[in-house]
Amino acid sequence: MEFQITGEHRRWQDCARSLAKDFSTRAAEHDRDASHPLENYLAIREAGFYSLNIPRELGGEGLSLVGWSLAAEELARGCASTALAFTMHLSIVGPLMESALVDWPGWWCRIGS
């Protein structure tokens, strides 16, 4: 299988790399204390990472699994726990986005209501 890494993939990868630099300053402390890196979750949310695999027509970035994986790989270099939580998001949202059983856009409009 051949994958093409696009400029958009690289842009998100670079953003993740920048975030990971900051995350790495706290990773050992969170590991030692068995604490959640809540500030990292906030940072990836503020950077738009939770909308990466949401289709563009629904307001997301529409990024492919390849692009998502490149970003997650970079996040893991800074904090493996943050990258794990990030990929758990994909394990739920990804299949929903691909399911013919999900009523678009109705389902999207009901989130948070």
C-alpha positions in Angstrom: 0.0 0.0 0.0 1.3 3.4 -0.9 0.7 6.5 1.2 1.2 10.1 0.0 2.2 12.5 2.7 0.7 15.9 1.8 1.6 19.4 2.8 -1.4 19.5 5.1 -0.1 16.3 6.8 3.2 18.0 7.3 1.6 21.1 8.7 -0.3 19.1 11.4 2.8 17.0 12.0 4.8 20.2 12.6 2.1 21.5 15.0 2.2 18.3 16.9 6.0 18.4 17.1 5.8 21.9 18.6 3.2 20.8 21.2 5.3 17.7 22.0 8.2 19.9 22.9 6.1 21.5 25.6 4.6 18.2 26.7 8.0 16.6 27.2 8.7 19.1 30.0 6.0 17.5 32.1 5.8 13.9 30.9 8.1 12.4 33.5 6.2 14.2 36.3 2.8 12.9 35.1 4.3 9.4 34.7 5.8 9.5 38.2 2.6 10.9 39.8 0.2 8.8 37.7 -1.6 12.0 36.8 -3.5 12.9 33.7 -1.8 15.5 31.5 -4.9 17.7 31.5 -3.0 20.8 30.3 -1.9 18.7 27.2 -5.4 17.7 26.5 -6.4 21.4 26.6 -3.5 22.3 24.3 -4.4 19.7 21.6 -8.0 20.8 21.8 -7.1 24.5 21.4 -4.9 23.6 18.5 -7.8 21.9 16.7 -6.6 18.3 16.9 -9.9 16.9 18.0 -11.5 17.9 14.7 -8.8 16.4 12.6 -10.8 13.4 11.4 -14.2 15.2 11.3 -15.2 15.6 7.7 -14.7 19.1 6.3 -18.4 19.4 5.4 -19.1 19.1 9.1 -16.6 21.7 10.2 -13.6 19.5 10.7 -10.2 19.1 9.0 -11.1 15.9 7.1 -7.6 14.6 7.7 -6.9 11.0 6.6 -5.7 8.3 8.9 -2.2 8.8 7.6 -2.2 12.4 8.6 -3.7 11.6 12.0 -1.0 8.9 12.6 1.8 11.3 11.7 0.4 13.8 14.3 -0.1 11.2 16.9 3.5 9.9 16.4 4.9 13.4 17.1 2.7 13.9 20.2 4.0 10.6 21.5 7.5 11.8 21.3 6.7 14.4 23.9 4.1 12.5 26.0 3.0 9.0 25.3 0.0 9.4 27.6 -1.3 12.3 25.7 -0.9 10.5 22.4 -2.7 7.5 23.8 -5.7 9.6 24.8 -5.6 11.3 21.4 -5.7 8.0 19.6 -8.5 6.7 21.8 -10.5 9.7 20.5 -9.9 8.3 17.0 -11.0 4.8 18.0 -14.5 6.2 18.8 -14.9 9.1 16.4 -13.2 7.4 13.4 -15.7 4.5 13.0 -18.6 6.9 13.6 -17.5 9.1 10.8 -17.3 6.1 8.4 -20.6 4.4 9.5 -23.6 4.5 7.2 -25.7 4.1 10.3 -24.9 7.6 11.5 -27.5 10.3 10.5 -25.5 13.2 9.1 -25.8 16.0 9.9 -28.4 15.2 12.5 -26.1 13.4 14.7 -23.5 16.1 14.7 -26.1 18.7 15.6 -27.1 16.8 18.7 -23.7 16.7 20.2 -23.6 18.6 23.5 -27.4 19.2 23.5 
